[in-house]
Structure formats: C-alpha cells, structure tokens
Amino acid sequence: MVSRYHEGMSKHAPMCGGTAAAAVWCAHVGAPYYKGPWAVWAAHHAPQLLQRPKLDVEIAFSIGLELEPMLARRMQAELAPQGLTLHRTDDPNALGVLLAPPDMPWACGHADGLIYDGSGWPVAVQELKTSRQGREWWTDDGQPCVPPGYEVQALFYLYLAREIWPSDPPDRIEFIVLDLMGCSTMRRTINWDSDKQATCAAMIPHVQQWWQRHILDGQEPPADSSELCQAWYLSQLPKAKPALEGGEIEQEAALAYLAARDEGDAADKAKTRARGALLQILRGHDTDRISFETGPVKSVSISASGSLLVQRRKAKP
C-alpha cells in the first residue's frame, strides 16, 4: 500500500500500489500470490481482522530491506560497464522511486529503482528482491523465471513508468535476486512486448474497477480461499452452533496437523497443508468446532482471533 495522493483527489483517498494490484490480478487469473483481494480490502476497511504476520516473516522482510542497498550496489557495478546508471530515491524514509502518472489518479507505485542511460531517460524499472526459496525463480525443467506475483507487481510498475514517459518509455524490468539460502545472486529480465501489452490492457481496467468498488466505495469483496479469510469467517460463527461430530476423516486431519506442528519449522509446508485441510472441513460443514467422542484428538476449534486450536485428549492414567 502507498500513501501519496494526486491533486484533485481527496487527501484521504488511498491509492493502489503494486502489491495490491498483484493480489487482485493474480486472484483473477488464478496465479499464486502471498495475499488475496480480501486481505487488501481488510487492510483499508477492517484492519482489526488482519492477523499479525509470523515473526519469521517479519524478520525476513526486515532483512530484505536492510540488504537492498547492497543489492543496489551490486547491480550498479554490473550496469556501469554498459554506460547505465541505477537511480534510487535519496529519501531514506521512502519506500522507493515514486511512480504516479497524472492521468491515473487512483494508482501509484514504489519501484526499487530506475535504470538510466546517457540520454537522461529511464530505460528500465529495477526490482531488488531477497528470497528464502530460490527455487521459485526456476521452472521445474531448470529454466530461469520470475514468480507470477512478482512479475505482475513489476509489470504494474513498468506500465506506470511508461505512462509517465510516453515519448520514450522504459522497455523492460530488471531483477536482481539474492537467494538467502544459497548465498548467491540471480538476474532476471522481463521485456515489454505484445504479450505484456495485452496483459496490461486487461489488468489495468480490472484492477481500477476493483479498487473503485471495494476500496474507494468500501464494498466487501467475496470471500476468497485464503487462510486468513477462512479463519476469520469461522471465528465469527455464532458459538451456539453445535459442534461437528468428528469421525475418521476429521480425526486423521487433526492428527496430521498435530504431527506436522510437532515436527517444527522443517514441516512448515506440511503444517500449512494440514491446517488448510482442517479449515476446509470446518468451512464445508459451516461450523467452527469439531468434537471427538473417542480418539487421540479431543477437539478442533477456531478462536475469536481466527487461530486454529487442536486439543489432544489426555491419556488415562
């Protein structure tokens, strides 16, 4: 999200940034992204619904910000022999280089930088990324790629930049990525072509209409499949509703969650899948609780804050 406003708009009117645009468009086309449209709406109209990010996510984000200047220096060293210069904001408190086209008063973005040649015009948008999962930047058959969400976010920035400099617009996005686990850097380039132009021709009006309807007008978007949205929905169910009588399937789902949780960080993905399976069972039966008459699991429930609670049955002495 960003907090800059165009003249002529209410100073209280939020503007759509690259992260929000990526969340909305990725959900529309079925591409993976770390957040969904419902969370974008909640951040503006119901922030109390949002769960605090896990500590390891916050630490990773903080580390990424601290490492960006190092990545920028590395990129500048690679650009210099080509007669190119990487420009970043001089404001230490800014999120990045502000891109706010006058003809798009609902949108603006903060790119990590702009690459200039000797003409004084930007030729590319620069993105600096850190990744804990470097394999996301490779296809299954070993070809270099850009994760869909990052590609959409950067393409949104490139579109804004091309609107600002229409006479001689930048024609590509340059990524430099630090693989935190592999301790190596990767380069990726996305060129502006007819496919990217077609994508933006469909994406920009869709995101603009969504932003007007759900952020500026405040209409809550439909519930999505995100864990955040499901957990909140379940936490708001009336507590007087009867618990689902658990059977073999529910017991197995609860045991899978407990087993994955007990394995710690190494089983984080398995825990997420197991949690999702339990949430799907609860949502499918429109209840926030499962009780078991027998078996090692006593109950499954959703707390008022949306947390998943799985209770073991105490062993008889």
Buried (B, 14 or more C-beta within 10 A) or exposed (E): BBEBBBEEEEEEEBBBBBBBBBBBBBBBEEBEBEBBBBBBBBBBBEEEBBEEEEEEEEEBEEBBEEBBEEBBEBBBEBBEEEEBBBBBBEEEEEBBBBBBBEEBBBBBBBBBBBBBBEEEEBBBBBBBBBBEEBEBBEEEEEEEBBBBBBBBBBBBBBBBBBBBBEEEBBBBBBBBBBBBEEEEBBEBEBEBEEEBEEBBEEBBEBBBEBBEEBBBEEEEBEEBEBBBBBBBBBBEBEEEEEBBEBEEEBBBBBBBBBEBBEEEEEBBEBBEBBBBBBBEBBBEBEBBBBBBEEBEBBBBBBEEEBEBEBBEEEEEE
